[in-house]
Amino acid sequence: MNNNKPIIDTQTVNHIKRWRLILGKYADHHLNQIAFDQNDLRLAQSLDFLYRHEYRQRGLNVDEQDHTKHKGKGGSNHHSVFNTISWLNKTRKLFPKSTFERMQQQAIERYQLHEILNDPSVINALEPNMNSLHLLMNFRGQLKKEVYLAVKELIQRVVDQILQKIKPNFINAISGKKHRFRPSQIRCSQNFDWRATMKANLKHFDQNNQRLMIENVIFNSRMNRHLPWDIILCVDQSASMNNSIIYSAVCASILAKLPTINLHLFVFDTQIVDLTHLAHDPVEVLMSVQLGGGTNIAKVLNYAEQKVKTPHRTIMVLVSDFCEGGSLIELYTTVSRMNSNRIKMLGLAALDDNAEPVYDLQISQQLANRGMQIAALTPEHFATWLAEVM
C-alpha cells in the first residue's frame, strides 16, 4: 500500500516543531501533528500553560483538561495540568535563564499569577537582579507575611550588588575636593590626576613607537569637608519611578552614613511619607514604598521647605519624572521662592530600564528657568554633580 504522506527532512521537522511551540497546541492540525519526543512535550506543556491564560484574557473558553495528541512512538500524550508553582519549577529547568526570567515576568505581570510570589521557596529561587526586584516591588502589597523574610533577603542581595558598584566612587566624590599636592593610595577614576601622571612618565616616552609608557600612575587625595550640609531627598514613587526609587534608596543609605551630611528622605505621590529614620537601611526603605498613584511635587517641596534650617547650606534633591498632577502655579512659585532664599535645588530625572531619561520636558524646563538645575544622571554621575554643588 502506498503511503501518500510526504517525507519531511529533519531540518523542516525542527522548523515545524519551533512553530508549534510558538503558536500553541491549536496549530497541530495545520502543522500535520509532527511527532514530539518527551522533551518537546515538556516544552510545549510549559508554554501552553501561559497560552491558556492568554486565551482567557481574549475571552476564549479554554478547558483546563483539554489535551493534545501527538502521534509518535509512544502513541498519544496528554498535557498535565500545572499549578503555578509546579509550572515555575519545571520551566526553570527547561529553558535558558534569560528566557525563563521573561516567562516568569509575563506570568506575574500579564497574567496576574501572584501565587508565584507567595511561596518562600520561589522567592529564594529568584535571581537577585533588578527584574526580580521590580516584580517584588510592584506586587509587594499582595504578598503574604510568610514571604517577607525571603523578600527582604533578595532585596538585600540586589542592594549589595549596587553598593559594591557605586559606593567607592560615590563616597570619594562627596567626601571632598581633590588635593592636587597630596597623593593618595586609593586608586579610583575620580582620584586620577592625568596631568601629574603624564608629567611623571615623560621620561618613559617611546620614541620608536611614539607612545607614552605609563609606569607610575598618580592619584590625588581628598580634602575632608568639615562644615555640615543638609540634603533633603524627595523621591517620586509614581509607577514610572521603579529604577529611580531603587537607586535613590541606595544613594540615601550612603549619604546617611557620612558624618558631614544631615539627610532627610521623603517619598511622595499625592501624599508624603517621611522615611528619614530608615534612610540608613535601603532594604527597609524599599519595603516601605508604595509604587503607583498620582504626583504632587508642589506639596512635597512645600513640606521639605519647612525642614530647611540653613538655606545657603541646604541642597534640595528632587527625583522625579516631573509629571506634575498638582498645581503648576504653586510648583513654580515654590521653586522661585526657594531659589530666592539661596536653597540649592537639583532635579534628577527618571531613567528607564535602558538608562534613558523619561520625564516631562516642558515642566522641567520651567523649573530650570526658576533656578532648579535639571539633569538625567546615573548614580555615579549624580555623586559628582552633588559634590560640585556642595
C-alpha positions in Angstrom: 0.0 0.0 0.0 1.4 3.4 -1.0 1.8 5.9 1.7 0.9 9.3 0.3 2.2 11.2 3.3 5.2 13.3 2.1 8.6 12.6 3.6 9.9 15.7 5.5 13.6 16.2 6.1 14.9 16.7 9.7 15.6 20.5 9.3 11.9 21.1 8.2 10.7 19.0 11.1 12.7 21.1 13.5 11.3 24.3 12.0 7.7 22.9 12.3 8.4 22.0 15.9 9.5 25.5 16.7 6.4 27.0 15.0 4.3 24.6 17.0 5.9 25.8 20.3 5.3 29.4 19.2 1.7 29.0 18.0 0.5 26.6 20.7 -1.5 23.3 20.6 -4.3 24.6 18.4 -1.8 24.8 15.5 -1.4 21.0 15.5 -3.9 20.3 12.7 -2.3 22.8 10.4 1.2 21.5 11.1 0.4 17.9 10.3 0.8 16.9 14.0 4.6 16.5 13.9 5.7 13.8 16.4 7.1 15.3 19.6 9.6 13.5 21.8 9.3 13.8 25.6 11.5 16.9 25.8 9.4 18.6 23.1 6.3 17.8 25.0 7.6 19.3 28.2 8.5 22.5 26.4 5.0 22.6 24.8 3.2 22.0 28.1 5.2 24.7 29.8 4.3 27.2 27.0 0.7 26.1 26.8 0.3 27.0 30.5 0.9 30.6 29.6 -1.0 30.4 26.3 -4.2 29.2 28.2 -4.1 32.4 30.3 -3.7 34.5 27.1 -6.7 32.8 25.5 -8.8 33.5 28.6 -7.8 37.2 28.6 -9.0 37.3 25.0 -12.4 35.8 26.0 -11.9 32.3 24.7 -13.3 29.3 26.6 -10.3 27.1 27.3 -10.9 23.7 29.0 -8.1 23.2 31.6 -8.4 19.4 31.0 -8.0 19.8 27.2 -5.2 17.7 25.8 -3.3 17.4 22.6 -2.5 14.2 20.9 0.9 13.7 19.4 1.4 10.8 17.0 4.7 9.2 17.5 6.4 6.2 19.0 4.6 6.4 22.3 1.1 6.8 20.8 -0.8 9.7 22.4 0.3 12.0 25.2 -1.8 14.3 27.5 -1.0 17.7 28.9 -0.5 17.5 32.6 -2.4 20.3 34.4 0.2 22.5 36.0 -0.4 24.6 39.0 1.6 27.8 39.0 4.3 26.7 41.4 5.0 23.4 39.7 5.0 25.2 36.4 7.6 27.6 37.7 9.8 24.8 39.0 9.6 22.8 35.7 10.0 25.7 33.4 13.2 26.8 35.2 14.8 23.6 34.2 13.6 23.6 30.6 14.6 27.0 29.4 17.7 29.2 29.3 18.0 31.6 32.2 17.1 34.7 30.2 14.1 33.0 28.6 12.8 31.7 31.9 13.1 35.1 33.6 11.0 36.6 30.8 8.3 33.9 31.1 8.2 34.4 34.8 7.8 38.1 34.5 5.0 37.6 31.9 3.2 35.1 34.2 3.2 37.6 37.1 2.7 40.9 35.4 0.5 40.0 32.4 -1.5 37.0 33.8 -1.6 38.1 37.4 -0.3 34.7 38.7 0.6 36.2 42.1 0.7 32.9 43.9 4.2 32.5 42.4 5.4 35.2 44.8 3.7 33.8 47.9 5.9 30.8 48.2 9.2 31.4 50.1 11.0 28.7 48.1 10.1 30.5 44.9 11.3 33.8 46.3 14.6 32.2 47.3 15.0 30.8 43.8 14.6 34.1 42.1 17.7 35.6 40.6 18.9 38.6 42.6 18.7 41.2 39.8 16.7 44.4 39.0 14.0 42.5 37.2 13.2 40.4 40.3 13.3 43.4 42.5 10.9 45.3 40.2 8.5 42.4 40.4 8.6 42.2 44.1 8.1 45.9 44.5 5.2 46.1 42.0 3.3 43.3 43.9 4.6 43.9 47.4 1.1 44.8 48.6 -0.2 41.4 47.5 2.5 39.4 49.3 1.8 37.3 52.3 3.7 38.0 55.6 5.2 34.5 55.4 7.4 35.5 52.4 8.6 38.9 53.8 11.8 37.5 55.2 12.7 35.9 51.9 11.8 39.1 50.0 14.0 41.2 52.3 16.9 38.8 51.8 16.6 39.0 48.0 16.3 42.8 48.1 19.4 42.9 50.3 21.4 40.9 47.8 20.4 43.2 45.0 21.2 46.3 47.1 24.6 44.8 48.0 25.4 44.4 44.3 24.5 48.1 43.6 26.5 49.2 46.7 29.6 47.3 45.5 29.4 49.0 42.2 28.7 52.7 43.2 29.8 53.2 46.8 33.6 53.7 46.4 33.2 56.4 43.8 30.2 57.9 45.5 32.0 58.4 48.8 35.1 59.7 47.1 33.1 62.3 45.2 31.1 63.5 48.2 34.0 63.4 50.7 35.9 66.4 49.4 37.6 68.1 46.6 40.9 66.8 45.1 44.1 67.9 46.9 46.5 68.2 43.9 49.6 68.3 46.1 48.7 65.3 48.3 49.0 61.9 46.6 46.6 59.1 47.5 46.8 55.3 47.6 43.1 55.0 46.8 43.3 54.1 43.1 39.9 55.0 41.6 39.0 57.0 38.4 37.7 60.0 40.3 41.1 60.5 42.1 43.1 60.0 38.9 45.4 63.0 38.1 46.2 62.7 34.4 48.3 65.8 34.3 50.6 64.7 37.0 50.7 61.1 35.6 51.8 62.4 32.1 54.4 64.6 33.7 55.8 61.8 35.9 56.1 59.4 32.9 57.6 61.7 30.2 60.9 60.0 30.8 59.4 56.7 29.6 58.3 58.1 26.2 59.0 55.5 23.5 60.5 57.4 20.6 60.3 54.5 18.2 56.6 53.8 18.6 55.6 57.3 19.6 53.9 56.1 22.8 54.0 57.3 26.4 54.7 54.3 28.6 52.9 54.7 31.9 54.8 53.2 34.8 53.7 55.5 37.6 50.0 56.4 37.9 49.2 59.4 40.2 46.1 59.7 42.3 45.1 62.7 44.4 43.8 62.5 48.0 40.7 64.4 49.0 40.3 67.4 51.3 37.7 66.4 54.0 34.7 68.6 54.4 34.2 70.0 57.9 31.1 72.2 57.7 27.8 70.1 57.5 25.4 70.2 54.7 21.7 69.4 54.8 20.5 67.3 51.9 16.7 66.9 51.5 16.0 64.0 49.1 12.4 64.0 47.7 11.7 60.8 45.7 8.7 60.4 43.5 7.1 57.0 43.9 4.7 57.1 41.0 4.6 54.0 38.8 7.3 55.1 36.3 9.9 55.6 39.0 10.8 52.0 39.8 14.5 52.1 38.9 15.0 55.6 40.3 13.5 54.6 43.7 15.9 51.7 44.0 18.9 53.8 43.2 17.7 56.6 45.4 17.3 54.3 48.4 20.9 53.1 47.9 22.3 56.6 47.5 20.4 57.8 50.6 21.9 55.0 52.6 25.4 56.1 51.6 24.7 59.8 52.3 23.0 59.0 55.7 26.3 57.5 57.0 28.5 60.4 56.0 29.5 62.5 59.1 29.2 65.9 57.4 25.7 65.4 55.9 22.3 65.7 57.6 19.9 63.8 55.4 16.1 64.0 55.1 14.4 61.4 52.9 10.8 61.8 51.7 8.9 59.6 49.3 5.7 61.0 47.8 2.9 60.7 45.3 -0.1 62.8 46.3 0.8 62.1 50.0 4.2 62.4 51.7 6.0 59.7 53.8 9.0 60.7 55.9 11.5 57.8 55.7 14.4 59.8 57.3 14.6 57.3 60.2 15.1 54.5 57.7 17.4 56.2 55.3 20.5 54.3 56.5 18.8 51.0 55.5 17.9 50.8 51.8 16.1 47.4 52.3 13.6 48.9 54.8 13.1 51.9 52.5 12.3 49.7 49.6 9.9 47.6 51.7 8.1 50.8 52.7 7.5 52.5 49.3 4.1 52.1 47.5 4.5 52.4 43.8 1.7 54.0 41.8 -0.7 56.8 42.4 -0.6 60.4 41.3 2.1 63.1 41.7 2.1 66.3 43.7 5.6 67.8 43.5 4.5 71.2 44.8 3.2 69.6 48.0 6.4 67.8 48.8 8.6 70.8 48.1 6.5 72.9 50.4 6.8 70.3 53.1 10.5 69.9 52.6 11.0 73.7 52.7 9.7 73.7 56.2 12.7 71.5 57.2 15.3 74.0 56.0 17.4 75.5 58.8 20.4 77.0 56.9 19.3 77.8 53.4 22.7 78.5 52.0 24.0 75.1 53.1 20.9 73.1 52.0 20.5 71.1 48.9 17.0 70.1 47.8 17.2 67.0 45.5 14.0 66.1 43.6 14.0 62.7 41.9 11.0 62.7 39.6 9.6 62.4 36.1 8.3 65.9 36.6 4.8 64.9 35.5 3.0 67.2 38.0 -0.5 66.3 38.9 -1.0 69.2 41.3 -0.9 73.0 40.8 1.7 74.1 38.4 1.4 77.7 39.6 2.1 76.5 43.2 5.0 74.4 42.0 6.7 77.3 40.1 6.1 79.7 42.9 7.6 77.4 45.5 10.7 76.8 43.3 11.2 80.5 42.7 10.9 81.2 46.4 13.4 78.6 47.4 15.8 79.9 44.8 15.5 83.4 46.1 16.2 82.0 49.6 19.5 80.6 48.3 18.4 77.0 48.7 20.3 74.9 46.1 17.9 72.7 44.1 18.8 69.7 41.9 16.2 67.9 39.8 17.2 64.4 38.9 15.1 63.0 36.0 13.7 59.4 36.0 15.6 56.8 33.9 14.0 53.8 32.3 15.4 50.2 32.2 17.8 51.2 29.5 19.1 54.2 31.4 17.3 56.6 29.0 15.7 59.7 30.6 11.9 59.7 30.9 10.4 63.0 32.1 8.3 66.0 31.2 10.5 68.3 29.2 8.2 71.3 29.4 7.7 71.3 33.2 11.4 70.5 33.8 12.4 73.5 31.6 10.1 75.8 33.6 11.7 74.6 36.8 15.2 75.2 35.3 14.1 78.7 34.4 13.3 79.3 38.1 16.6 78.1 39.5 16.5 74.3 39.7 19.3 72.5 38.0 17.9 69.6 35.9 19.8 66.5 34.8 19.3 62.8 33.9 22.3 61.0 35.5 23.3 57.6 36.7 24.1 57.3 40.5 27.8 57.6 39.9 27.4 60.9 38.0 24.9 62.1 40.5 27.5 61.9 43.2 29.9 64.0 41.2 27.2 66.5 40.5 26.2 66.7 44.1 29.8 67.2 45.1 30.2 70.1 42.6 27.3 71.9 44.2 28.5 71.5 47.7 
